[in-house]
Amino acid sequence: MCPENRSVPAAPQPAELATRPQMQAALNRLLAAVEPYCQPGASGIPLGHFTAHYGPRVAEMEALARLLWGIFPLLAGGGQPAALPFCLTAIDHGTDPAHPGYWGEVGEYDQRCVEMAAFGVGMALLGPRWQTLFAAPQQQRITAWLAQGAEAAIPDNNWHYFPILVQVGFHRTGQPYDADCVARHFASMERYYLGDGWYADGPGRPRDYYISMGFHFYGLLYATLMADEDPARAACLRERATAFAQDFIHQFAADGSAIPFGRSLTYRFAEGAFWSAVAFSGLPVFSPGVVKGLVLRHLRHWLQQPIFDRDGVLSIGYHYPNLVMAEDYNAPGSPYWALKLFLVLALPEEGAFWQAEEQPLPPLDRLRALPHASQLIVRDAPGDHLYLLTAGQLELNNFVNSGPKYTKFAYSNRFGFCLERGRYGLPHAAVDSMLLLAEEDEYWRGRRECHEVVTRADLIFCRWSPWRDVQVASWLIPAGDGHLRLHHLVTARQLACAEGGFAVIAAPDTRISQPSGGRCEIAARNGVSVIQSLDEDERRQAEWVRTPPNNNLMFAETAAIPVLRGVLPPGEHWLACWVAASPQPQPDDPPQLVRTAQRLTLTFRHGQRHIWL
């Protein structure tokens, strides 16, 4: 059993993460921080006083189940997980209908179906060893409880993998296996395979981290564990993951950080879990040393951030504890899906991954187009600043702050993005990397759904309508050290407009320069952010906006956002600006812009560039 009181374990230190024993120790320190909350006789772990839409009882079961994503690989690889005795006893209690802590019968769209996957993976990784953990009656109860998931009604998205993984676990432990269930759920997901390794997370749904930490992570587990039983599907899943990896590597910087985009960002180092699955499956897409570097640098990056509460428990948030960003389904134990990254602990010490010398990123293009995601990824020359330009993605479930998480023009690994606190008043409306429009009531609207999206190698184009009688066409174009934004608006009503650059920290030492010419430059301790008007007249003036604290994913301080503001009377308008941000002291100067009906001409210090619209 876990002790009720103990000292807080030291957080894992990034410098200590280079070898398999060090990564095992790091995981055990993460697990040890949870031990004081493990109560004798319980079937879950109460890690906090807030909850998710599924309530505290299921949230406590979730906290237990998500620890298993680290515990089972560690155990399969010969390690000794902290909290294992408690977890095994809690599993027994939770699957025993006669116990007060019984996890219960699952219903429609039930969170417990999600958490069943960890048990399936554990059974599959351990194989015959699974039977040594539980007596025969206990095993029968566990199997009976998990079997509910085969016919449960679930959302039509990445959830289809959860009953599949349970069936894989049954098969690998010699239990009856429902091949029809597996085939049915794979067939559902095939409807939203887009090509070139890309899925959508359901019909018409986003292409976010669920594609890497969901579809491909689970797919590579299946392809590895079921290679003999289902060779054709395993080969297909490996081929798709190989294609996806060629794109996905562009979302990682040399320091191990990745670009925050989309929902469920509180799972933090699950952003890099795909690379652990690549290593586990032996996928020959990059060398073992490159993959090892991706995994370890990503974990080191996260362990340098203040992501733990005072007891060493993972918090809800991104670079710091932040409930403002939480979705409806984020409970106190939800962040422990991050432990998916520890799948590599199931690999033997003598295997290729752990024997390889850690390698840096391979040479990568400065600009990478991802047509299936409607994104362009731009990499600064040193490789430590990345940003993506995007259009056409929106979470249809409209979880909290879905707009800022999907619909901004740009997202950065260094400057993150800001969350909405409301649409009334510009400081609350998350104007960073957005063009917002408002009537006299100061309620701001920006891009949400796009009616048309075109992704080219050199730009992204989209059409959107914040009101029925307002049409906007936007072009996002990488240009020099920043990107160019061009908007064509046709409006039947007078509108105020505000367009923001990247957010930086607002502090006493932050320097704000607003010279003439429609330019605002903000120099802060985390970098420089610039927006410069390239309008053909002086209809927009430069200023800056200060947000409330705890608004940006990367820093808790109030944010300073450079902004262009103006008024647009009814009619047709062209707006243009150049936006840049850099951890370095000064981005390059913006290009000069000449626009004709079909072409843009950008003039830089080193030459010209022509872009056809």
Number of C-alpha atoms within 10 A of each C-alpha: 16 19 13 11 10 11 9 16 16 13 18 20 12 19 10 13 19 17 14 17 14 16 21 22 19 22 22 21 19 23 23 23 22 25 21 18 17 23 17 13 14 22 28 28 26 24 23 15 8 13 21 16 13 15 12 20 16 21 28 23 25 26 23 25 28 24 26 27 24 29 31 27 25 24 19 22 19 14 17 15 21 21 21 18 12 22 23 15 17 26 24 22 23 23 24 22 14 9 14 13 20 21 21 14 13 16 14 11 14 17 19 21 23 20 22 22 28 24 24 24 27 23 25 27 23 21 17 13 14 18 14 10 14 16 11 11 10 17 17 14 18 19 18 13 20 24 17 15 25 19 10 15 14 19 12 16 20 23 21 25 21 26 27 26 26 29 28 26 27 23 21 23 20 10 12 11 16 17 12 10 17 20 11 12 20 15 12 16 21 11 12 18 16 13 11 18 22 25 29 22 23 20 15 12 17 21 24 22 23 21 21 25 26 20 24 29 26 23 26 27 24 23 22 21 21 17 15 10 11 13 13 11 16 20 15 14 21 25 15 19 26 20 15 20 21 14 16 20 18 24 22 23 24 18 17 22 24 25 21 26 23 22 22 25 23 29 23 26 27 28 28 29 29 30 30 27 27 26 27 19 20 18 20 12 18 18 18 23 20 19 27 27 24 27 24 21 24 27 26 21 15 17 20 14 12 15 21 19 12 10 14 20 24 26 26 29 24 27 23 21 20 19 15 17 27 20 20 12 16 22 27 24 26 26 25 28 26 24 23 27 26 25 26 27 26 20 21 15 15 9 12 16 24 20 15 16 14 21 14 17 20 11 7 12 12 13 18 18 22 20 17 15 19 21 25 27 23 25 22 16 11 9 16 18 24 27 24 25 22 27 30 24 25 21 22 12 8 10 14 16 20 21 21 28 24 24 24 24 23 25 27 24 21 24 27 22 27 30 24 24 16 14 18 15 14 19 20 19 22 30 31 32 24 22 23 24 24 21 14 9 9 14 15 25 20 25 24 20 19 19 11 12 20 15 21 15 14 15 23 25 22 22 21 22 20 18 14 9 10 18 16 20 19 23 20 23 21 22 21 19 20 23 21 24 22 20 19 16 20 19 20 14 14 15 20 19 20 24 25 27 29 30 34 31 27 23 13 7 10 16 13 19 15 16 11 9 13 21 23 25 27 24 24 22 14 18 20 25 29 28 30 25 27 23 16 12 9 11 14 23 19 24 21 21 18 17 27 17 13 21 22 29 22 23 22 16 16 18 26 26 31 30 30 24 21 15 16 19 13 14 12 14 14 16 18 18 23 27 27 24 29 24 17 11 13 16 19 13 15 25 23 13 19 13 16 9 7 8 12 16 16 19 16 16 11 7 8 12 13 12 13 11 12
